């Protein structure tokens, strides 16, 4: 009986198992939200802190898991590297991510400490496997253009390069300047190849900042170019230019770093422990040749500009300059936003009263963020002391620009020395207009000369004042843009607040000495003082009753120059001719004969509005087409 019962139980168990196999599904299914599915698919060791789905699947094929690889990393990577169950792309991409995870597990160095050799080796291994995936597998990068896995692997490579180059840079001060190779973490590191030109001819930056680590306030957009390599800001060592040199090379440079590994075949690349850094200037280089293939070079065109502005101290310095206090600037400077390029046309930007290059924060960034404009233009920003009268700044800015052009292009034949574009805001627009205008003898009537002054003294006075009152258009300029510029002055310069600020402004010492010297010249032979010689400061100079501003308003602009106006309209209460931007009346900003005029709802700082920046981009494209038409 007992045996019969046992048989019956066994039969029931078998039946139950058969029923379960037929009735119970082996695979379950559920749904997730679309965005969650996308996030899961895109997640990897960098963005999600875990291995990507592709790497997990590769581990599954060779009977491994993320957990087992973490516990026995060497065995894991050896199995992945040698398994015939994976193709080269699966194997190399998985190894790149595994080594990147290994580097992250090594831990971040404490503040002020260098990355240790274990982490450095892991980053180099990750970069090498990613490099091999990209350039030494059967398919070319272009064949995988639509594949998420390649995007991930490029990210692995660039991330590893960022950390590796940072450690390399920390080692440079300890090396002999003549070094050609050194050893780090068991790797042979060859001397970098670079086409980055630092200010002052420096060979090595004083600071190298990963662009990916930077966030900016005040800049609307950060302009990047996706591609191969990791983006940095290279800071030039402190340099004191000669006092008589008005130009300033950029102290903050965009730099893209890439690592290339020894070997001409996949087997050689995987066996090598030799690496070289390529340091590229992304303004000069759109592509880079790596592994026998030409690929796009990554870039960040905003980071260097943003760091420069953040560290400039312009805000307080411009006020000290306006008030004539210590710490301000005394003469104009031509600030190059990138190393001089003879093949790019020049856009010169001139800020307004009590301002500085910060007036162009988003303007310059948005212009250089446009790929077509960036390929064809370079930006120079003129920084000048706004306490000086317009005539004085006009003369000194002209001298500074002439000296800069002569320094970089003595023959004057480079593309950069032709078809320049001036862009001026407010008082900078007034100066820009005078830089393309002819004075002839039309300004001499504003000089108070006594009738009985001797011919000899008249000649001496004329000789002294001629540089300020007689000028011709800059021959290199063929287009200008004036933004909210009081060409005929503004009544707001006579308002109580403006007069109060004007009383705080000190004229430059050089101007005061010149006025005193001219006052002596204006005396007659007996020493009797002639008519008082009054020189307005910058605020008074912009009044609609100032003799200089009213006289220059009538000067003709060179017929070679195409010009455009952009005006602000603030709280309009009537037709356009009766409006103002809160500071400059439309009637003063308007110019007959302009190629175009755009009125934008805005306060006086119209240059910062998106509409003004779009218009400036349009005008620069018009200039490009015009130049192409002249030189088909």
C-alpha positions in Angstrom: 0.0 0.0 0.0 2.8 2.3 0.9 4.5 1.6 -2.4 1.3 2.4 -4.3 0.9 5.7 -2.5 4.5 6.6 -3.3 4.0 5.9 -7.0 0.8 7.9 -7.0 2.6 10.9 -5.4 5.4 10.7 -8.0 2.9 10.6 -10.8 1.1 13.6 -9.4 4.3 15.5 -9.1 5.3 14.8 -12.7 1.8 15.8 -13.9 2.0 19.0 -12.0 5.4 19.8 -13.5 4.1 19.1 -17.0 1.1 21.3 -16.4 3.3 24.1 -15.1 5.6 23.9 -18.1 2.7 24.3 -20.4 0.6 26.7 -18.5 3.2 29.0 -16.7 4.9 31.6 -19.0 8.7 31.6 -18.7 8.9 35.2 -19.9 7.1 38.1 -18.3 6.5 41.5 -19.8 5.7 45.0 -18.5 5.7 48.5 -19.8 7.7 51.6 -18.8 7.3 55.2 -19.8 9.1 56.2 -23.0 11.4 58.6 -21.4 12.4 56.0 -18.8 13.2 53.5 -21.5 15.4 56.1 -23.3 17.2 57.0 -20.1 17.9 53.4 -19.3 19.2 52.8 -22.8 21.5 55.8 -22.7 22.8 55.3 -19.2 26.4 54.3 -18.8 29.2 54.4 -16.3 29.7 58.2 -16.8 26.1 59.4 -16.8 24.3 56.8 -14.8 27.0 55.5 -12.5 26.4 51.9 -13.8 27.5 49.8 -16.8 25.6 50.4 -20.0 23.1 47.9 -21.3 25.5 47.0 -24.1 28.4 46.2 -21.8 26.1 44.2 -19.5 24.9 42.2 -22.5 28.5 41.6 -23.5 29.3 40.3 -20.0 26.2 38.0 -20.2 27.5 36.4 -23.4 30.7 35.4 -21.6 28.9 34.3 -18.4 29.9 37.3 -16.3 28.1 40.0 -14.4 28.8 43.5 -13.3 29.1 42.2 -9.7 31.5 39.4 -10.6 33.7 41.8 -12.6 33.9 44.2 -9.7 35.1 41.4 -7.4 37.6 39.9 -9.8 38.4 42.7 -12.3 41.6 41.2 -13.8 39.9 37.9 -14.5 36.9 39.7 -15.9 38.8 41.9 -18.4 41.0 38.9 -19.4 37.8 36.8 -20.2 36.2 39.7 -22.2 39.5 40.3 -24.1 39.9 36.6 -25.0 36.4 35.4 -25.6 35.5 34.3 -29.1 31.8 34.9 -28.3 32.3 38.7 -28.8 33.2 40.6 -31.9 35.9 43.3 -31.8 33.4 46.2 -31.4 31.6 44.5 -28.5 34.8 43.5 -26.8 36.6 46.8 -27.1 33.7 49.0 -26.2 33.0 46.9 -23.1 36.6 47.0 -22.0 36.7 50.8 -22.4 33.7 51.1 -20.1 35.0 48.6 -17.6 38.3 50.4 -17.3 36.5 53.7 -17.0 34.5 52.3 -14.1 37.7 51.0 -12.6 39.2 54.5 -12.7 36.2 55.9 -11.0 36.4 53.2 -8.3 40.0 54.3 -7.7 38.5 57.4 -6.1 39.0 61.1 -6.7 42.1 62.7 -5.4 41.8 65.0 -2.5 42.0 68.8 -3.1 45.5 69.8 -4.2 46.6 66.2 -4.7 47.3 64.5 -8.0 45.5 61.5 -9.4 47.3 58.3 -8.3 49.0 55.9 -10.8 46.3 53.3 -10.4 43.6 55.7 -11.6 45.8 57.1 -14.3 46.6 53.7 -15.7 42.9 52.9 -15.7 42.0 56.1 -17.6 44.7 55.3 -20.2 43.5 51.8 -20.6 39.9 53.1 -21.1 41.1 55.7 -23.7 43.2 53.0 -25.5 40.3 50.6 -25.8 37.9 53.3 -27.0 40.6 54.5 -29.5 41.0 51.0 -30.8 37.2 50.6 -31.2 36.9 53.9 -33.1 39.8 53.4 -35.5 41.0 49.8 -35.6 37.9 47.7 -36.1 36.4 46.6 -39.4 33.9 49.4 -39.7 34.9 53.1 -39.9 33.4 55.6 -37.6 31.2 56.9 -40.4 29.6 53.4 -40.7 28.4 53.7 -37.1 27.2 57.3 -37.4 23.7 56.4 -36.2 24.6 54.0 -33.5 24.2 55.0 -29.8 27.1 52.7 -28.9 29.6 54.8 -30.8 28.3 58.0 -29.2 28.9 56.3 -25.8 32.4 55.2 -26.7 33.4 58.7 -27.9 32.1 59.9 -24.5 34.3 57.2 -22.8 37.3 58.4 -24.7 36.8 62.1 -24.2 36.2 61.6 -20.5 39.3 59.5 -20.1 41.3 62.1 -22.0 40.1 64.9 -19.8 41.4 63.2 -16.7 44.6 61.9 -18.2 45.6 65.3 -19.7 44.9 67.0 -16.4 47.4 64.6 -14.7 49.9 65.0 -17.6 49.8 68.8 -17.1 50.5 68.5 -13.4 53.7 66.6 -14.2 55.1 69.2 -16.7 56.7 71.5 -14.1 58.8 68.6 -12.9 60.2 67.7 -16.3 63.3 69.0 -18.0 62.2 71.7 -20.6 64.0 69.6 -23.3 62.2 66.4 -22.5 61.0 64.2 -25.3 59.5 61.3 -23.3 58.8 60.3 -19.8 57.2 57.5 -17.8 54.0 57.7 -15.9 52.0 54.8 -14.3 54.0 52.3 -16.4 53.3 54.2 -19.7 55.7 55.9 -22.0 54.4 59.5 -22.5 55.8 61.3 -25.6 56.2 65.1 -25.8 52.9 66.7 -26.9 52.3 67.9 -30.4 50.7 71.4 -30.3 49.6 74.2 -32.6 48.2 76.3 -29.7 49.9 79.8 -29.6 49.9 81.2 -26.1 50.3 84.9 -25.3 53.9 86.0 -24.9 55.2 83.0 -26.8 54.8 80.8 -23.7 55.3 77.0 -24.4 53.3 75.7 -21.4 50.1 77.2 -19.9 50.1 78.3 -16.3 46.7 76.7 -15.8 44.7 74.1 -17.7 41.0 74.0 -16.9 38.6 71.3 -18.2 35.8 73.1 -20.0 33.3 70.4 -19.0 33.7 71.5 -15.4 32.7 75.1 -16.0 29.3 76.7 -15.7 28.7 80.4 -16.5 26.2 83.0 -15.3 25.6 85.9 -17.6 26.2 84.1 -20.8 23.1 83.0 -22.6 24.7 80.1 -24.5 27.7 77.9 -24.5 28.9 77.1 -28.0 30.5 73.7 -28.6 31.4 71.6 -31.6 30.9 67.9 -31.0 33.8 65.7 -32.1 36.9 63.9 -31.1 38.9 65.1 -28.0 38.4 66.8 -24.7 37.9 70.6 -24.4 40.1 72.8 -22.1 40.8 76.5 -21.3 44.6 77.1 -21.5 45.7 80.1 -19.4 48.9 81.8 -20.5 51.5 82.7 -17.9 51.3 86.3 -16.6 53.0 88.6 -19.1 53.7 92.3 -18.9 53.5 93.8 -22.4 55.7 96.8 -23.3 54.1 100.1 -22.3 54.0 101.4 -25.9 52.2 98.3 -27.2 48.5 98.8 -27.4 47.4 95.3 -28.4 46.9 92.3 -26.1 47.0 88.7 -27.2 44.4 86.5 -25.5 45.4 85.2 -22.1 42.7 82.5 -22.2 42.8 80.1 -25.1 40.5 77.3 -26.3 42.4 74.0 -26.5 41.2 70.5 -27.5 43.3 67.6 -26.3 43.4 64.1 -27.8 45.5 61.0 -27.0 47.0 58.9 -29.8 48.5 55.5 -29.1 51.4 53.7 -30.8 50.8 51.0 -33.4 49.4 50.6 -36.9 47.2 47.5 -36.3 44.7 46.5 -33.7 47.1 44.1 -32.2 49.8 46.7 -31.9 47.5 49.3 -30.4 46.3 46.8 -27.8 49.8 45.8 -26.9 51.3 49.3 -26.7 51.9 51.4 -23.6 53.1 54.4 -25.6 50.9 57.5 -25.8 51.2 61.1 -27.1 49.0 64.1 -26.5 47.8 66.3 -29.4 47.0 69.8 -28.3 44.9 71.6 -30.9 43.6 75.1 -31.4 39.9 74.5 -32.5 39.8 77.9 -34.2 42.5 76.7 -36.6 41.6 73.0 -36.7 38.2 71.7 -37.7 39.4 68.2 -38.0 42.2 66.0 -36.8 43.9 62.9 -38.4 43.9 60.0 -36.0 44.5 56.3 -36.8 44.7 57.2 -40.5 41.3 58.7 -40.5 40.2 62.4 -40.6 37.6 63.1 -37.9 35.8 66.2 -36.6 37.7 67.9 -33.7 35.7 68.7 -30.7 35.7 72.3 -29.3 34.3 74.7 -26.8 34.3 78.2 -28.1 32.7 79.9 -25.1 34.7 78.6 -22.1 37.9 80.6 -22.7 35.9 83.8 -23.3 33.8 83.2 -20.2 36.7 82.6 -17.9 38.5 85.7 -19.3 35.4 87.9 -18.5 34.9 86.3 -15.1 38.5 87.1 -14.1 38.9 90.4 -15.8 37.8 92.8 -13.1 36.3 95.0 -15.9 33.3 96.1 -13.8 35.2 98.0 -11.1 38.1 99.0 -13.4 35.8 100.7 -15.9 34.3 102.9 -13.1 37.7 103.8 -11.8 38.7 104.7 -15.4 35.6 106.9 -15.8 36.3 108.7 -12.5 40.0 109.0 -13.3 41.0 107.1 -10.2 44.0 104.8 -9.7 43.5 101.3 -11.1 41.7 102.5 -14.2 43.2 102.4 -17.7 44.9 105.4 -19.2 45.2 104.5 -22.9 43.2 102.3 -25.3 43.9 98.7 -25.6 43.1 96.4 -28.5 42.1 93.1 -27.0 42.3 90.1 -29.4 39.7 87.4 -28.6 41.8 84.8 -30.3 45.3 84.6 -31.7 45.7 86.8 -34.7 44.7 85.1 -38.0 45.7 86.8 -41.2 42.9 84.9 -43.1 40.0 86.1 -41.0 38.4 89.5 -41.4 38.3 91.7 -38.3 35.3 92.9 -36.3 36.2 95.8 -34.0 33.9 96.4 -31.1 33.9 99.7 -29.2 31.9 100.0 -25.9 30.2 103.0 -24.5 30.5 105.4 -21.6 31.4 104.0 -18.2 31.6 100.6 -19.8 34.2 98.0 -20.9 34.4 94.8 -23.0 31.7 93.4 -20.7 29.2 95.4 -22.9 29.8 92.7 -25.5 29.4 89.6 -23.3 26.7 87.9 -25.3 27.4 89.8 -28.6 30.9 88.5 -29.1 29.9 85.0 -27.9 26.9 84.8 -30.2 28.8 86.0 -33.2 31.7 83.5 -32.6 29.1 80.8 -31.8 27.9 81.1 -35.5 30.1 78.6 -37.4 30.1 80.6 -40.7 31.0 83.8 -39.0 33.6 82.1 -36.8 35.3 80.7 -39.9 35.5 84.2 -41.5 35.9 86.7 -38.7 38.0 87.4 -35.6 36.9 89.8 -32.9 38.9 92.7 -31.5 37.5 94.6 -28.5 38.8 98.1 -27.9 38.9 99.0 -24.2 39.4 102.7 -23.6 39.2 105.2 -20.7 35.8 106.8 -20.9 36.7 109.8 -18.9 38.6 111.3 -21.9 36.8 113.5 -24.4 35.7 112.0 -27.6 38.3 113.7 -29.7 41.1 112.4 -27.5 39.8 108.8 -27.5 39.2 109.1 -31.3 42.9 109.9 -31.8 44.2 107.3 -29.4 42.0 104.5 -30.6 43.0 105.3 -34.2 46.6 105.1 -33.2 46.1 101.8 -31.3 44.3 100.2 -34.2 46.9 101.4 -36.8 49.7 100.1 -34.6 48.0 96.7 -34.1 47.4 96.3 -37.8 51.0 97.3 -38.6 52.4 94.9 -36.0 50.5 91.9 -37.3 50.5 92.7 -41.0 53.2 95.2 -41.9 52.5 94.9 -45.6 48.8 95.5 -45.1 48.0 92.7 -47.7 46.4 90.1 -45.4 42.6 89.5 -45.5 42.5 90.7 -41.9 43.7 94.2 -42.9 40.9 94.6 -45.5 37.1 95.0 -45.2 37.1 95.5 -41.4 33.8 96.0 -39.6 33.4 98.5 -36.8 30.6 97.9 -34.2 30.1 100.7 -31.7 27.6 101.1 -28.9 26.6 104.5 -27.5 29.7 106.7 -27.2 31.6 103.9 -28.9 29.3 104.3 -31.9 30.1 108.0 -32.1 33.8 107.2 -32.1 33.2 104.4 -34.7 31.4 106.9 -37.0 34.3 109.4 -36.7 36.8 106.6 -37.6 35.1 106.4 -41.0 34.4 110.1 -41.5 36.3 113.1 -43.0 36.8 116.3 -41.0 38.5 118.5 -43.5 38.7 121.9 -42.0 35.2 121.8 -40.6 36.1 121.6 -36.9 38.4 124.6 -36.6 35.5 127.0 -35.8 35.0 125.4 -32.4 38.5 126.6 -31.3 38.3 130.0 -29.5 41.1 132.1 -31.0 41.5 135.8 -30.3 41.5 138.1 -33.3 44.8 139.6 -32.4 46.7 136.4 -31.9 49.9 136.4 -33.9 50.3 134.3 -37.1 53.1 132.3 -35.5 51.0 131.4 -32.5 48.0 130.6 -34.7 50.2 128.1 -36.6 51.4 126.6 -33.4 47.9 126.2 -32.0 46.8 124.6 -35.3 49.8 122.2 -35.2 48.9 121.1 -31.7 45.2 120.7 -32.3 45.4 119.2 -35.8 45.6 115.5 -34.6 42.3 116.0 -32.7 40.4 118.1 -35.3 41.7 116.8 -38.6 41.2 113.1 -39.5 40.4 110.9 -42.4 38.5 107.5 -42.7 40.3 104.3 -41.8 41.0 102.8 -45.2 40.7 99.3 -43.9 37.1 99.7 -42.9 34.3 99.1 -45.3 31.3 98.5 -43.0 30.1 99.9 -39.7 27.2 99.2 -37.3 26.1 101.9 -34.8 24.0 100.8 -31.9 22.1 103.4 -29.7 24.7 106.0 -30.7 24.1 109.7 -29.9 25.6 111.1 -33.1 24.0 114.5 -32.4 24.3 114.3 -28.6 21.6 113.8 -26.1 19.7 116.2 -23.8 20.0 113.6 -21.0 23.7 114.6 -20.6 22.3 117.9 -19.1 20.0 116.2 -16.6 20.7 116.7 -12.9 22.0 113.2 -12.3 24.3 113.3 -15.4 25.7 116.7 -14.3 26.3 115.3 -10.8 28.2 112.3 -12.1 30.0 114.6 -14.5 31.3 116.6 -11.6 32.9 113.4 -10.2 34.8 112.7 -13.4 38.4 113.7 -13.6 39.9 114.4 -17.0 43.1 112.4 -17.7 46.2 114.1 -16.6 47.6 114.2 -20.1 44.5 116.2 -21.2 44.8 118.6 -18.4 48.4 119.2 -19.3 47.5 119.7 -22.9 44.8 122.2 -22.0 47.2 124.2 -19.8 49.8 124.3 -22.5 47.2 125.4 -25.1 45.9 128.1 -22.7 49.4 129.5 -22.6 49.6 129.5 -26.4 46.3 131.4 -26.6 47.7 134.4 -24.7 48.8 137.4 -26.7 52.4 138.6 -26.8 51.8 140.8 -23.8 50.7 137.7 -21.8 47.0 138.7 -21.8 44.7 135.7 -21.5 42.5 135.0 -24.5 39.1 133.4 -24.6 38.8 130.5 -22.0 39.6 127.1 -23.4 37.0 124.7 -22.1 37.3 121.0 -22.6 34.3 118.9 -21.8 34.6 115.5 -20.0 33.0 112.5 -21.6 29.5 113.1 -20.2 29.5 116.8 -21.2 31.0 115.9 -24.5 27.8 113.9 -25.3 25.4 116.8 -24.7 23.4 117.9 -27.7 24.7 121.4 -27.1 28.4 120.5 -27.0 30.4 122.3 -29.7 32.4 119.2 -30.7 29.5 116.8 -30.9 27.3 119.3 -32.9 30.1 120.0 -35.3 31.0 116.4 -35.9 27.4 115.4 -36.5 27.6 117.0 -39.9 30.8 115.3 -41.1 30.4 113.0 -44.1 31.0 109.3 -43.8 33.3 107.7 -46.4 31.4 106.6 -49.5 33.4 103.3 -49.3 31.7 102.4 -46.0 28.3 100.8 -45.8 26.7 101.6 -42.5 23.8 100.4 -40.4 22.0 101.7 -37.3 20.2 99.8 -34.6 18.2 101.9 -32.2 16.3 101.2 -29.0 12.7 102.2 -28.4 11.9 102.4 -24.7 8.2 102.9 -23.6 7.2 104.7 -26.9 4.4 107.3 -26.6 4.3 108.4 -30.2 5.8 108.0 -33.7 9.3 106.6 -34.0 11.0 110.0 -34.6 9.8 111.1 -31.2 11.0 108.1 -29.3 14.2 107.4 -27.4 15.9 104.4 -25.7 15.7 106.2 -22.4 19.1 107.9 -23.0 19.6 108.6 -26.7 16.7 110.1 -28.7 15.9 108.4 -32.0 16.6 111.7 -33.8 20.2 111.5 -32.6 20.8 107.8 -33.3 19.2 107.9 -36.8 21.5 108.4 -39.8 20.4 109.2 -43.3 21.9 107.0 -46.0 22.2 103.9 -43.8 21.9 100.6 -45.6 19.5 99.5 -42.9 17.9 100.7 -39.7 16.3 98.4 -37.1 14.3 99.8 -34.1 14.1 97.3 -31.2 11.9 97.6 -28.1 14.7 98.1 -25.6 16.4 100.3 -23.1 19.8 101.9 -24.0 21.7 98.6 -23.7 20.1 97.5 -27.0 23.3 95.6 -28.1 22.5 92.8 -25.6 19.1 92.0 -27.0 18.6 88.8 -29.1 17.1 90.9 -31.9 20.2 93.2 -32.1 22.5 90.2 -32.1 20.5 88.5 -34.9 20.7 91.7 -36.9 24.4 92.0 -36.4 24.8 88.4 -37.6 22.8 89.3 -40.6 24.9 92.3 -41.4 28.1 90.3 -41.0 26.8 87.8 -43.5 25.9 90.7 -45.9 29.6 91.8 -45.5 30.7 88.3 -46.4 28.6 88.2 -49.5 29.8 91.7 -50.5 33.5 90.7 -50.1 32.9 87.5 -52.1 31.3 89.6 -54.9 34.5 91.7 -55.0 36.7 88.6 -55.1 34.8 85.9 -56.8 
